[in-house]
Amino acid sequence: MSDTSFASTHQVFNQATALEPYHGYRSDRVLQHWLQHGGGNWAEPMLDQYGALTGTELMEAGRQANRFTPQFHSHDRFGNRIDLIEFHPAYHRLMQVATAHGHHSLPWREPKPGAHVARAALTYLHSQAEAGSGCPLTMTFASVSVLQQLPAPLRDSWLGKVLANDYDLRNLPYPQKTALTIGMAMTEKQGGSDVRANTTFAKPLAGRGNGELYRLVGHKWFCSAPMSDGFLVLAQTDAGLSCFLLPRWQPDGQKNAMEIQRLKDKLGNRANASSEIELRGAQAWLIGDEGRGIRTIMDMVALTRFDCVIGSAALMRQAVAQALQHGAGRHAFGVQLNQAPLMQNVLADLALESEAALALGIRLAMALDCAASNDSEKALVRIGTALAKFWVCKRAPQLIYEAMECLGGGGYVEDSVLPRLYREAPVNAIWEGSGNIQCLDVLRALQREPAAVTALEQELQTGRGLHPLLDQAIARALHWLSGSVDEASARRAVEQLVLAWQGVILQRGAPAFVADSFCAGRLAAESFWQFGSLPTGLPFAELIARSQPQH
């Protein structure tokens, strides 16, 4: 026997095939169901086209954009200050495809029933391929609600290009560009979420008031997407905290006095650049009234928080899809993995949590679609966004870890997408207000906004009589709504409110076996929060089959 016979020691077998390439939309029956439920199915041709990209080209672009991270260049070779961020071409491709499909603009350009639902589905698909590029897309989308408050013609000169379904990566003054992106710089070292502690100050160049130019001096601890063309910034005036639009270039065409100090070396979200900046007399236009900065910017914050919910649900879906694909193609201890009772419980539980997260996000999108003409839905958005962001964004890291464990060691290595998903997951819980901030926001709504309380109560009441366990959960939730909630109990109250709400949404919109399984697994007194602890007797196989990616 020759020595070459020992060159190959084994055959590769009992390995699941890769999920990729796959069709992000056609493979996801749960997304198709909730899109139709929310009235966004008119966008199905666009989503079908986008889904073909997310499971192929964009998934690969996401891998490359996270491997080749942004590079900061403070000066050119002659010593001139330039403050440029260099991105890999894969990142620009992600932005180009997303903007061409209206990720940042769809509900504003097509304000018709189901527009927010359709955009949520688009965001859901995109975030599964690469979530970091969602940061500038989200801020550009959400900024419209603030930019609309500027006086014309300044408002129109920005909005027309912010809403353009185009991507112009050139570093030029905004009048010379075909499309614009918007970033945000709110928090400072000493305050964090407590933006009222900001020390950056603004002085008028000439006149005061909405649309007038001011000079800003100070720092920002987090400036998201510093390569953007404009930034919404909070700074102190004589009247208090105020909101400004700070352009990357001054109106006279000179580089604005905004200097990037460094890029943040983050746990995840690595394809996206986040920075610390100094404002050394940077010029910016006041938006709204002096001293009303928080009120001015809150509509934008509500929309970015909504995208945190959809983004987390998307990460959950991709993790579940990977786990289900593995379970369908792997055998252990003489049985196909997704047929083993213990693993069936885990996979079914993951699928159930993923669908509940998406359903909650779609319900919020439906409320956004109606908010302009329906005060109750507008009030529901107010309290519901904080509830959903707290819960869904916190559940995502645990779910993704459990999905990783389903794959074993293969899920822990970088060849798998799961480590990237796991690193990405915490940012949505932290960005735009951490869990405690969301709970405090809910408390403020309970104490000061009776319309929000009434809207949520009416929503919960629609679930009465649909399931005994849901009736009990609704009773517990209504108890929190009707009484005084002390701050130390806020997380408990928020948890019970959002679980009851998810139960109502599923009972009213999901197949009975999904809705009843949720009630049994999440609303019973003996419910456990470790995935794989669903009560025996639930339709595990049916839950798995519903979420199984379809090639």
C-alpha positions in Angstrom: 0.0 0.0 0.0 1.4 3.4 -1.0 1.8 6.3 1.4 -0.7 8.3 -0.7 -3.5 6.1 0.5 -3.4 7.9 3.8 -3.8 11.4 2.3 -7.5 11.4 2.9 -8.6 10.1 6.2 -12.3 10.5 6.1 -15.3 11.5 4.1 -17.4 14.6 4.9 -21.0 13.4 5.7 -23.8 14.2 8.2 -23.2 17.9 7.7 -26.1 20.2 7.0 -25.9 22.2 3.8 -25.5 26.0 4.0 -28.7 28.0 4.0 -27.1 30.4 1.5 -28.0 31.0 -1.3 -31.7 31.3 -0.6 -34.5 33.7 -1.3 -35.1 35.9 1.7 -38.7 36.6 1.0 -40.0 33.5 -0.7 -38.4 31.3 2.0 -40.2 33.1 4.8 -43.8 32.1 5.1 -44.1 33.9 8.4 -43.1 37.2 6.9 -45.5 36.7 4.0 -48.3 36.1 6.4 -47.7 39.2 8.5 -47.1 41.4 5.5 -50.6 40.5 4.2 -52.1 40.8 7.7 -50.7 44.3 7.9 -52.0 45.4 4.5 -48.6 45.8 2.9 -48.9 43.0 0.3 -49.2 45.5 -2.5 -45.4 45.8 -2.1 -44.8 42.1 -2.6 -43.2 42.4 -6.1 -40.6 44.8 -4.6 -40.0 42.5 -1.6 -39.7 39.5 -3.9 -37.0 41.3 -5.8 -35.3 42.4 -2.6 -35.5 38.9 -1.1 -33.6 37.5 -4.0 -30.7 39.8 -3.2 -30.7 39.4 0.6 -30.0 35.7 0.6 -27.3 35.9 -2.0 -25.4 39.1 -3.0 -26.3 41.2 0.0 -25.4 38.4 2.5 -22.0 38.2 0.9 -21.7 42.0 0.9 -22.5 42.0 4.6 -19.8 39.5 5.3 -17.2 41.6 3.5 -18.4 44.9 5.0 -17.9 43.5 8.5 -14.5 42.0 7.7 -13.2 45.1 6.0 -14.3 47.8 8.5 -14.4 51.6 8.0 -11.1 53.4 8.2 -10.7 57.0 9.4 -8.5 59.5 7.7 -8.1 62.8 9.6 -5.8 64.5 7.2 -4.7 64.3 3.6 -1.0 63.8 2.6 -0.5 67.5 2.6 -1.6 68.0 6.1 -5.1 69.4 5.4 -7.9 68.3 7.8 -10.3 66.2 5.8 -12.2 63.9 8.3 -13.0 61.2 5.8 -14.3 57.7 6.5 -13.2 55.0 3.9 -15.6 52.1 3.4 -15.2 48.8 1.6 -17.1 48.7 -1.8 -19.4 46.1 -0.3 -20.7 48.6 2.2 -21.5 51.1 -0.6 -23.3 48.3 -2.5 -25.5 47.6 0.5 -26.4 51.3 0.8 -26.9 51.6 -3.0 -29.3 48.7 -3.1 -31.2 49.7 0.0 -31.8 53.3 -1.1 -32.8 52.3 -4.6 -35.6 50.2 -3.1 -36.7 53.0 -0.7 -35.5 51.6 2.6 -35.1 55.2 3.8 -38.1 56.8 2.0 -40.9 54.4 1.2 -43.7 55.7 3.6 -42.8 59.3 2.8 -42.8 58.9 -1.0 -45.8 56.5 -1.0 -48.0 57.5 1.9 -50.7 54.9 1.4 -52.2 52.2 3.6 -49.6 49.6 4.5 -46.6 51.8 3.6 -44.9 51.5 7.0 -45.7 47.7 7.0 -44.1 47.3 3.6 -41.0 49.3 4.7 -40.8 47.2 7.9 -40.7 44.1 5.7 -38.0 45.6 3.6 -36.0 46.6 6.7 -36.5 43.1 8.1 -35.0 41.5 4.9 -32.1 44.0 4.7 -31.1 43.6 8.4 -30.8 39.9 8.0 -28.1 40.4 5.4 -26.3 43.3 7.2 -27.6 45.3 10.0 -24.8 47.9 10.4 -25.8 49.7 7.2 -29.3 50.1 8.7 -28.0 52.8 11.0 -27.6 55.6 8.4 -30.7 54.3 6.5 -32.8 54.4 9.7 -31.6 57.9 10.6 -32.2 59.2 7.1 -35.7 57.8 7.1 -36.5 59.1 10.6 -35.0 62.5 10.1 -37.8 63.5 7.7 -40.2 64.0 10.6 -37.7 66.6 11.9 -36.6 68.2 8.7 -40.2 68.9 7.8 -40.2 71.5 10.6 -37.7 73.7 8.8 -38.9 76.7 7.0 -39.0 76.6 3.2 -36.9 76.8 1.0 -34.3 75.3 3.4 -36.6 72.4 4.1 -37.3 71.6 0.5 -33.6 71.8 -0.5 -32.8 69.1 2.0 -35.9 66.9 1.9 -35.9 66.5 -1.9 -32.5 64.9 -1.7 -33.0 63.0 1.5 -36.0 61.3 -0.1 -34.2 60.6 -3.4 -34.0 56.8 -4.0 -30.4 57.2 -4.8 -27.0 56.9 -3.1 -24.4 59.5 -3.6 -21.2 58.7 -1.6 -19.3 61.8 -2.8 -18.0 64.1 -0.1 -19.4 67.4 -1.5 -21.5 70.3 -0.3 -25.2 69.2 -0.2 -26.3 71.4 -3.2 -23.9 69.5 -5.4 -25.2 66.1 -4.5 -28.0 64.0 -6.0 -28.9 62.3 -2.7 -28.2 62.9 1.0 -28.0 60.8 4.2 -28.5 62.0 7.7 -26.7 61.1 10.9 -27.3 62.1 14.5 -25.2 63.4 17.4 -27.1 63.7 20.7 -25.2 62.1 23.6 -22.2 63.5 25.5 -19.7 62.0 27.9 -21.2 63.4 31.1 -24.8 62.7 30.3 -25.4 59.7 28.0 -29.1 59.2 27.8 -29.6 62.3 30.0 -29.3 64.7 27.1 -30.4 67.6 29.3 -26.9 67.4 30.8 -25.4 68.3 27.5 -22.8 71.1 27.6 -22.5 71.8 23.8 -23.7 75.4 23.3 -25.0 77.3 20.3 -24.8 81.0 19.6 -26.7 82.7 16.7 -24.6 84.1 13.9 -27.1 86.8 13.2 -30.9 86.3 13.8 -32.5 83.8 16.1 -35.2 81.3 15.3 -36.2 78.4 13.1 -33.9 78.1 10.1 -31.3 80.6 11.3 -27.6 79.8 11.5 -25.9 79.2 14.8 -22.3 78.3 15.8 -21.9 75.2 17.9 -19.0 74.5 20.3 -18.7 71.3 22.2 -18.3 67.5 21.9 -20.4 64.5 21.1 -19.5 61.1 22.7 -21.5 59.3 19.9 -22.0 60.6 16.5 -23.6 57.9 14.4 -22.7 57.6 10.7 -20.2 60.5 10.6 -19.9 60.2 6.8 -23.4 61.6 6.5 -24.2 64.8 4.7 -26.0 66.4 7.7 -26.5 65.6 11.4 -29.3 66.3 13.8 -27.6 67.7 16.9 -28.7 68.8 20.3 -27.1 71.9 21.9 -27.8 74.4 24.6 -29.0 77.9 23.7 -30.0 80.7 26.1 -33.5 79.2 26.1 -32.3 75.6 26.8 -31.7 72.5 24.8 -32.4 73.0 21.1 -32.2 70.9 17.9 -30.0 71.8 14.9 -29.3 70.5 11.4 -25.5 70.6 11.1 -24.3 70.2 7.5 -21.0 68.4 6.7 -20.1 71.5 4.6 -20.9 75.1 5.6 -23.4 76.9 3.4 -20.5 78.9 1.8 -19.0 75.6 0.6 -16.2 75.4 3.2 -15.6 72.3 5.3 -17.6 72.7 8.5 -15.8 72.8 11.8 -16.8 69.3 12.9 -13.7 67.2 13.6 -13.8 63.5 14.1 -11.6 62.4 17.0 -11.8 58.7 16.5 -14.0 55.9 15.4 -15.5 53.7 18.2 -14.1 50.2 18.3 -17.5 48.5 18.9 -18.5 44.9 19.9 -20.7 44.6 16.8 -22.2 46.9 14.2 -18.7 47.0 12.8 -19.6 47.8 9.2 -21.1 51.1 10.4 -18.8 53.9 11.5 -19.6 55.5 14.9 -17.4 58.3 16.2 -16.5 60.9 18.8 -16.5 64.5 17.4 -15.6 68.0 18.4 -17.6 71.0 17.2 -15.2 73.9 17.0 -17.7 76.6 15.9 -19.5 74.4 13.5 -22.4 76.1 11.7 -25.9 74.6 12.0 -29.5 75.7 11.4 -31.9 75.8 14.3 -34.9 73.5 13.8 -38.1 74.6 15.6 -37.9 76.8 18.7 -35.0 77.4 21.0 -35.4 75.4 24.2 -37.7 72.8 22.5 -35.0 70.5 21.2 -36.2 67.3 22.8 -39.8 67.8 21.7 -38.5 68.6 18.2 -36.4 65.5 17.8 -38.7 63.0 19.6 -40.6 62.1 16.4 -37.4 61.0 14.9 -36.4 59.1 18.0 -39.7 57.2 18.0 -39.0 56.1 14.4 -35.5 55.0 15.1 -36.7 53.0 18.1 -39.2 51.4 15.9 -36.4 50.3 13.6 -34.6 48.9 16.6 -37.6 46.6 17.1 -37.7 45.5 13.4 -33.9 45.1 13.3 -33.9 42.9 16.3 -36.7 40.8 14.9 -34.7 40.4 11.7 -31.6 39.2 13.6 -33.8 36.7 15.4 -35.2 35.5 12.1 -31.8 34.9 10.5 -30.6 33.1 13.6 -33.7 30.9 13.7 -33.4 30.2 9.9 -29.8 29.0 10.4 -30.7 26.8 13.4 -33.7 25.3 11.5 -31.5 24.6 8.4 -29.0 22.8 10.6 -31.7 20.8 12.4 -33.1 19.6 9.1 -29.8 18.4 7.7 -28.1 16.9 10.7 -28.4 13.5 12.5 -27.4 12.8 16.1 -27.8 9.7 18.2 -29.6 7.9 15.4 -32.3 10.5 14.7 -32.6 13.6 12.5 -31.9 16.5 14.8 -35.1 18.3 14.3 -37.0 15.1 15.2 -35.3 14.7 18.6 -37.9 15.7 21.2 -35.6 18.0 23.2 -34.2 19.7 20.2 -37.8 20.0 18.7 -38.8 21.9 21.8 -35.8 24.3 21.4 -36.4 24.9 17.7 -40.1 25.3 18.1 -39.6 27.8 21.0 -37.1 29.8 18.9 -39.5 29.9 16.0 -42.4 31.0 18.3 -40.3 33.8 19.8 -39.2 35.0 16.4 -42.8 35.2 15.0 -44.0 37.0 18.1 -41.3 39.6 17.6 -42.2 40.2 14.0 -45.9 40.3 14.7 -45.4 43.0 17.4 -43.3 45.0 14.9 -45.9 44.7 12.2 -48.6 45.8 14.6 -46.6 48.9 15.4 -46.1 49.5 11.7 -49.9 49.3 11.2 -50.3 51.9 13.9 -47.8 54.2 12.2 -49.7 53.8 9.0 -52.8 55.1 10.8 -51.3 57.6 13.2 -51.8 60.7 11.0 -55.6 60.2 11.0 -56.3 58.2 14.1 -55.5 59.6 17.5 -55.8 56.2 19.2 -53.3 54.6 16.9 -51.0 57.6 17.4 -51.2 57.2 21.1 -50.6 53.5 20.8 -47.4 54.2 18.9 -46.3 56.4 21.8 -46.4 53.8 24.5 -46.2 50.7 22.3 -42.8 51.6 20.8 -41.2 51.8 24.2 -42.8 48.5 25.2 -41.7 46.7 22.1 -38.2 48.1 22.1 -37.6 47.0 25.7 -38.8 43.4 25.1 -37.8 42.5 21.6 -34.4 44.0 21.7 -33.6 42.2 25.0 -34.9 38.9 23.8 -32.7 38.9 20.6 -29.3 38.2 22.2 -30.6 35.3 24.2 -32.4 33.8 21.2 -29.3 34.2 19.0 -27.1 32.5 21.5 -29.5 29.6 21.7 -29.6 29.3 18.0 -25.8 29.3 18.0 -25.9 26.5 20.5 -28.1 24.5 18.2 -25.3 24.4 15.7 -22.7 23.5 18.3 -19.1 24.4 17.6 -19.9 25.2 14.0 -22.1 28.0 15.1 -19.3 29.6 17.2 -16.8 30.0 14.4 -16.7 33.0 12.1 -17.5 31.0 9.0 -21.1 30.9 10.4 -23.1 34.1 10.4 -24.2 33.6 14.0 -21.2 35.2 15.7 -21.9 38.4 13.7 -25.6 38.3 14.6 -24.7 37.7 18.3 -22.3 40.7 18.4 -24.9 42.8 16.6 -27.8 42.1 18.8 -27.1 44.2 21.9 -26.8 47.5 20.0 -30.6 47.7 19.4 -31.2 47.4 23.1 -28.6 50.1 23.9 -29.0 52.6 21.1 -31.8 55.2 21.3 -32.3 54.5 25.0 -31.5 51.3 26.9 -34.0 49.1 28.7 -34.3 51.3 31.8 -34.9 54.4 29.5 -37.7 52.5 27.8 -39.2 51.6 31.1 -39.0 55.2 32.3 -40.7 56.3 29.1 -43.5 53.8 29.7 -43.9 55.2 33.2 -44.1 58.8 31.9 -46.8 57.7 29.5 -48.7 55.9 32.3 -48.5 59.0 34.5 -48.9 61.9 32.1 -50.6 60.6 28.9 -54.0 59.2 29.5 -54.6 58.8 25.8 -51.7 56.3 25.6 -53.1 54.4 28.5 -56.5 54.3 27.0 -55.2 53.2 23.6 -53.3 50.3 25.1 -56.2 49.3 27.3 -58.5 49.2 24.3 -56.0 47.2 22.4 -55.7 44.6 25.1 -59.5 44.4 25.6 -59.8 43.1 22.0 -58.2 39.9 23.2 -60.8 39.1 25.9 -62.3 35.7 25.5 -59.9 34.4 22.9 -57.9 32.2 25.3 -58.1 31.5 29.1 -54.4 32.2 29.7 -54.6 35.4 27.7 -57.6 36.5 29.7 -55.4 36.2 32.9 -52.5 38.0 31.2 -54.8 40.8 30.2 -56.1 41.1 33.7 -52.6 41.4 35.0 -51.7 44.0 32.4 -54.8 46.1 33.1 -53.9 46.0 36.8 -50.6 47.7 35.9 -52.4 50.2 33.7 -55.0 51.2 36.3 -52.6 51.5 39.3 -49.5 53.5 40.2 -46.3 51.7 39.1 -43.3 52.5 41.2 -40.0 52.9 39.3 -38.4 49.8 40.9 -41.3 47.6 39.5 -41.2 49.1 36.0 -39.5 46.2 34.3 -42.0 43.7 35.7 -44.9 45.9 34.6 -43.4 46.4 31.1 -42.8 42.7 30.7 -46.4 41.8 31.6 -47.8 44.5 29.4 -45.9 43.5 26.3 -46.4 39.8 26.8 -50.2 40.3 27.0 -50.0 42.5 24.0 -48.1 39.9 22.0 -50.7 37.4 23.0 -53.5 39.6 21.7 -51.8 40.3 18.4 -51.1 36.6 17.8 -54.6 35.5 18.8 -56.1 38.0 16.4 -53.7 37.5 13.5 -51.7 34.2 13.7 -52.8 30.6 13.0 -54.5 29.1 16.0 -51.7 26.6 16.7 -49.2 29.5 16.9 -51.3 31.8 19.0 -52.3 29.0 21.4 -48.7 27.8 21.7 -47.6 31.3 22.6 -50.2 31.5 25.3 -49.3 28.2 26.7 -45.6 28.9 26.6 -45.4 32.5 27.6 -48.5 33.4 29.7 -49.0 30.4 32.0 -48.0 31.0 35.6 -45.3 28.4 35.4 -43.7 29.7 32.2 -39.9 29.5 32.0 -37.6 31.9 30.1 -35.0 29.3 29.0 -35.7 28.4 25.4 -36.8 24.8 25.0 -39.1 24.9 28.0 -42.4 24.8 26.2 -45.1 22.5 27.7 -45.2 19.1 26.2 -48.1 18.4 23.9 -47.7 21.5 21.9 -47.3 21.1 18.1 -43.6 21.4 17.9 -43.3 19.9 14.4 -45.9 22.4 13.0 -44.2 25.4 14.6 -40.9 24.3 13.1 -42.4 23.6 9.7 -44.0 27.1 9.6 -40.7 28.8 10.1 -38.5 26.4 8.2 -36.7 28.2 5.3 -38.1 27.1 2.0 -35.5 26.8 -0.8 
